[in-house]
């Protein structure tokens, strides 16, 4: 099977957005209403994907759907003081995407 290549982190984000929406809906069903898709992305980017090599799309979707909800909740609670709760695309992950 051919690997899917992305020209930018933004393009990758759009590709995994349905999984992020699904995870966000799951959190809302648990009563965690303040977590956004961007928060989930940022949590995984900071804590799972940042030091990973050769990330595959299916691994990323699996990470999104199967990450412990309480870990995401704790991450967001710690970040709530931050006014910037938008998705960010900078860092090392950009280099990994461009290597493919």
Secondary structure, 3 states (H helix, E strand, C coil): CCCCCCCCHHHHHHHHHHHHHHHHHHHHHCCCCCCCHHHHHHHHHHHHHCCCCCCCHHHHHHHHHHCCHHHHHHHHHHHCCCCCCCCCCCCHHHHHHHCC
